[in-house]
Amino acid sequence: MPCEIVSPWIKEMDDRPIGEPLATEERTDIVIIGGGIAGTSTAYYLLQESDLHVTLVERTKVGYGASGRNGGQGIASVERSFKDLLGSLPGAEIASLLNEISSGHQRVDEICNSIGYHDGLFKTTIWTGLSSVTEVQKQLEEMKLRLLYGAPVHPLILDEDLVPKVEIDPVLAEMVSTATPSRLKEVLCTREKYIAAYSAPASLANSGRLSRAIARHLLDRYPGRFVLHEESPVSSISFGEEVKARSNGTAVSADAAVLCTNGYPLPELESSTVPKISDSLRRYVASMVAHTSEDRTAPGAFTYFHEEGDPEEEPYFYLTRRPFLLNGNDLVTVGGPQQTISEELDHGAEYPPGVYARIDGFLARSYTCALRDEDMMCWNGPMGYTKDGIRLVGKDPHVPGLWYNTACNGIGFLPSIVGGRKVAAEIAGARSR
Ligand SMILES: Cc1cc2nc3c(=O)[nH]c(=O)nc-3n(C[C@H](O)[C@H](O)[C@H](O)COP(=O)(O)OP(=O)(O)OC[C@H]3O[C@@H](n4cnc5c(N)ncnc54)[C@H](O)[C@@H]3O)c2cc1C
């Protein structure tokens, strides 16, 4: 299977350095560790909302972490169901979290407009296909809880033959409609059979390229208040009288640090109390495949659930289609499989062996448009998960001077931006008191 091991998002980026490595001792107000979409949007909002000086320190290059290796879907979602989250959070808080994440669509528009990023944001719809009655029942339950607590609800379309087999609560009657199996295939752009589908807004973008555009904009707009260091891995951060982030044999001192490292690798955190993140990280690697095509169809996004009866035993695959910025033809990316990892992530390895062929097999048998086999690209990327699956955003409860916008999980593009805005507002508010 000829496959170039590269992320198409990285192909779309200008890789010239935009920040010098840290070489001498520096002092700033806030030091941000990690230059993906979380770190750059946190810097964006901090500089916009306050007169603070901000230094961003990136291990390699801005945008080359998960932000440059993902599925490119800006969706307002979390990876746990409402019912599941009710075990650890009150319903009103879950609804507020979901509403907050939904504002990410507007936030990404605002950022792109304000920095003049006009060629890389595509507004579309994400269609999710469900293949079993159990999944449909779960979705109806999700809709009911969302409705009850005031979170966004996505209307469901059911295969007309399924209606007698599922129990629909009368409160949802107006949000459930029916369609023929072929209509479901059409909206889901698939040859496979799904028995239900729902849609939600999607903002598609190369979040690595966007991170680089944000960083460049901040360097131009705030030359006296923003400093960026690339190729500067932070080995440790100490928390005492002041915060010190050490890298390249020197350090940046600051009043506070915001950890935006996507959860891994974690710099050593030196403090007299135990930071919240220390016991709450799980490291995953996720794999993806992409093809270009001769077509130039409308952008679209899809998730396909197969919790039952899928021979490949993948819970879901996610597919994104939008123009490849290098030639304007469709770029179709698809991912799904992920696994835990304890060693250093190797971008040249397959996790597990054969994973790219498996993803490509799904694409070949299900996607309806022709793809160019000769343009196949394969890659993997890091996902940092908190134990409870909820992103870590805000102040550490035990370590003064430590803030987080991190452990973004598998759906992290819009939540990183929303988290950046929230952390910046809290830091700016704390400073002005
Ligand atoms: C294969 C894959 C598919 C995905 N698909 C989607 C999707 O379709 N939609 C979605 O919303 N999310 C998706 N995600 C998740 C999404 O990519 C991430 O949640 C998001 O990019 C996280 O942004 P970030 O800035 O936190 O992380 P990153 O982009 O990883 O940025 C963290 C940065 O921190 C740097 N860093 C780490 N340690 C240090 C250190 N010690 N010193 C200095 N710098 C450090 C890293 O080099 C990196 O650049 C996917 C992720 C993967 C891997």
The ligand as an SDF file (V2000), in Angstrom:
LIG
                    3D

 53 58  0  0  0  0  0  0  0  0999 V2000
   -5.3690   12.0050   14.7470 C   0  0  0  0  0  0  0  0  0  0  0  0
   -6.1220   13.0670   15.4810 C   0  0  0  0  0  0  0  0  0  0  0  0
   -7.3600   13.4730   15.0040 C   0  0  0  0  0  0  0  0  0  0  0  0
   -8.0600   14.4770   15.6750 C   0  0  0  0  0  0  0  0  0  0  0  0
   -9.2050   14.9560   15.1210 N   0  0  0  0  0  0  0  0  0  0  0  0
   -9.8310   16.0060   15.6830 C   0  0  0  0  0  0  0  0  0  0  0  0
  -10.9360   16.6070   15.0570 C   0  0  0  0  0  0  0  0  0  0  0  0
  -11.3240   16.2500   13.9590 O   0  0  0  0  0  0  0  0  0  0  0  0
  -11.5710   17.6150   15.7210 N   0  0  0  0  0  0  0  0  0  0  0  0
  -11.1390   18.0680   16.9310 C   0  0  0  0  0  0  0  0  0  0  0  0
  -11.7580   18.9610   17.4990 O   0  0  0  0  0  0  0  0  0  0  0  0
  -10.0460   17.5440   17.5090 N   0  0  0  0  0  0  0  0  0  0  0  0
   -9.3760   16.5490   16.9070 C   0  0  0  0  0  0  0  0  0  0  0  0
   -8.2540   16.0340   17.4840 N   0  0  0  0  0  0  0  0  0  0  0  0
   -7.7860   16.6210   18.7430 C   0  0  0  0  0  0  0  0  0  0  0  0
   -7.1500   17.9880   18.4600 C   0  0  0  0  0  0  0  0  0  0  0  0
   -6.1870   17.8760   17.4500 O   0  0  0  0  0  0  0  0  0  0  0  0
   -6.4770   18.4620   19.7050 C   0  0  0  0  0  0  0  0  0  0  0  0
   -7.3710   18.3870   20.7900 O   0  0  0  0  0  0  0  0  0  0  0  0
   -6.0160   19.8880   19.5620 C   0  0  0  0  0  0  0  0  0  0  0  0
   -5.2550   20.0800   18.4050 O   0  0  0  0  0  0  0  0  0  0  0  0
   -5.1850   20.1630   20.7670 C   0  0  0  0  0  0  0  0  0  0  0  0
   -4.5590   21.3730   20.6280 O   0  0  0  0  0  0  0  0  0  0  0  0
   -3.3800   21.6740   21.6160 P   0  0  0  0  0  0  0  0  0  0  0  0
   -2.8850   23.0130   21.3070 O   0  0  0  0  0  0  0  0  0  0  0  0
   -3.8090   21.3840   22.9960 O   0  0  0  0  0  0  0  0  0  0  0  0
   -2.3330   20.5350   21.3040 O   0  0  0  0  0  0  0  0  0  0  0  0
   -1.1190   20.4930   20.2740 P   0  0  0  0  0  0  0  0  0  0  0  0
   -1.4670   20.9910   18.9610 O   0  0  0  0  0  0  0  0  0  0  0  0
   -0.5680   19.1150   20.4020 O   0  0  0  0  0  0  0  0  0  0  0  0
   -0.1360   21.5290   20.9010 O   0  0  0  0  0  0  0  0  0  0  0  0
    0.6060   21.2580   22.0620 C   0  0  0  0  0  0  0  0  0  0  0  0
    1.9840   21.7970   21.8120 C   0  0  0  0  0  0  0  0  0  0  0  0
    2.7190   21.7110   23.0060 O   0  0  0  0  0  0  0  0  0  0  0  0
    4.0420   21.4480   22.6580 C   0  0  0  0  0  0  0  0  0  0  0  0
    4.7210   20.9000   23.8360 N   0  0  0  0  0  0  0  0  0  0  0  0
    4.5010   19.7170   24.4420 C   0  0  0  0  0  0  0  0  0  0  0  0
    5.3400   19.5750   25.4810 N   0  0  0  0  0  0  0  0  0  0  0  0
    6.0820   20.6950   25.5250 C   0  0  0  0  0  0  0  0  0  0  0  0
    7.1390   21.1180   26.3630 C   0  0  0  0  0  0  0  0  0  0  0  0
    7.5900   20.3550   27.3610 N   0  0  0  0  0  0  0  0  0  0  0  0
    7.7230   22.3200   26.1120 N   0  0  0  0  0  0  0  0  0  0  0  0
    7.2650   23.1210   25.1120 C   0  0  0  0  0  0  0  0  0  0  0  0
    6.2720   22.7550   24.2920 N   0  0  0  0  0  0  0  0  0  0  0  0
    5.6810   21.5530   24.5010 C   0  0  0  0  0  0  0  0  0  0  0  0
    3.9430   20.4480   21.5280 C   0  0  0  0  0  0  0  0  0  0  0  0
    5.1230   20.4100   20.7450 O   0  0  0  0  0  0  0  0  0  0  0  0
    2.7440   20.9930   20.7600 C   0  0  0  0  0  0  0  0  0  0  0  0
    3.1050   21.8450   19.6920 O   0  0  0  0  0  0  0  0  0  0  0  0
   -7.5340   15.0290   16.8610 C   0  0  0  0  0  0  0  0  0  0  0  0
   -6.2790   14.6220   17.3530 C   0  0  0  0  0  0  0  0  0  0  0  0
   -5.5870   13.6580   16.6640 C   0  0  0  0  0  0  0  0  0  0  0  0
   -4.2420   13.2620   17.1780 C   0  0  0  0  0  0  0  0  0  0  0  0
  1  2  1  0
  2  3  1  0
  2 52  2  0
  3  4  2  0
  4  5  1  0
  4 50  1  0
  5  6  2  0
  6  7  1  0
  6 13  1  0
  7  8  2  0
  7  9  1  0
  9 10  1  0
 10 11  2  0
 10 12  1  0
 12 13  2  0
 13 14  1  0
 14 15  1  0
 14 50  1  0
 15 16  1  0
 16 17  1  0
 16 18  1  0
 18 19  1  0
 18 20  1  0
 20 21  1  0
 20 22  1  0
 22 23  1  0
 23 24  1  0
 24 25  2  0
 24 26  1  0
 24 27  1  0
 27 28  1  0
 28 29  2  0
 28 30  1  0
 28 31  1  0
 31 32  1  0
 32 33  1  0
 33 34  1  0
 33 48  1  0
 34 35  1  0
 35 36  1  0
 35 46  1  0
 36 37  1  0
 36 45  1  0
 37 38  2  0
 38 39  1  0
 39 40  1  0
 39 45  2  0
 40 41  1  0
 40 42  2  0
 42 43  1  0
 43 44  2  0
 44 45  1  0
 46 47  1  0
 46 48  1  0
 48 49  1  0
 50 51  2  0
 51 52  1  0
 52 53  1  0
M  END
$$$$
